[in-house]
Amino acid sequence: MSFTVSSVTFDCLYLGLGLALLWFPRQWLRVGFLGRARGSRKRKNWAPNRDREPGDVSVRFGEEFSKARNWVDFFRAFTGGAAVGGLFPGVVAFATADPKPTKETIQLLFILKVVVFLTGLLIQMLRWEGRLTLFAPLFYVQGLAFGLLTNVPAALLAVIGVWALNAVLPSAAIFLVVFGFLELCLGFMFKAPNARPKDILLAAALSVLPVLISILFKRHLAQFTKRTKIIDSSPTPD
């Protein structure tokens, strides 16, 4: 089922799938979400991770890859991003109805992508748990890269590259900045025929945006973890 508005055709199936996957808050993945949310107020003071030195906020490969919810984040962002970004031929949430679209229609398509992806990103990174907490959606933005770059090799190289460099990266914020830089470089280097420069720029911008927001609010980015948030004075566990 589909409908057309302002020369843009919306596919209800792919649009619904994309929004459901991209806008689904990560914290809803917790078992017993409501009970955990009520009980979290009593567990605000968590002991620091004993495996880390004081001040160590680096992203640890083994820890991150062992978390099932990180992989859920990655694959739902990949699937939702592919549906909205048009990674696969014939699979797209919205597209131009005219074979020769006007500049206004192309601009409208880009604005729709910005709204969908930006809203999804903010839902993943912003939480109110007695105070505003900002999380680094590392696996989420890596999944988004495929749909925005519309180039599997370029996105895959960016993902492999950032994890290869991760050992020398001091924090999740730097991780996101480096990933955004790799998306930008590899996206243009291996530019797919159907890829638009604005989409490549959007992919990089979404990766860097959590860092800019953390600077604006003067708060560090927290990492998702069961035992403690890797951040000073964070209120509750993931």
Salt bridges, closest charged atoms under 4 A:
ASP51 OD2 - ARG227 NH2 3.44
ASP56 OD1 - ARG52 NH1 3.62
ASP56 OD2 - ARG60 NH2 2.98
GLU63 OE1 - ARG52 NH2 3.29
GLU64 OE2 - LYS67 NZ 3.06
ASP73 OD2 - ARG26 NH1 2.69
ASP73 OD1 - ARG76 NH2 2.95
GLU129 OE2 - ARG127 NH1 3.74
GLU129 OE1 - LYS229 NZ 2.62
ASP199 OD2 - LYS113 NZ 2.90
ASP238 OD2 - ARG26 NE 3.31
ASP238 OD1 - ARG69 NH1 2.66
ASP238 OD2 - ARG127 NH2 3.22
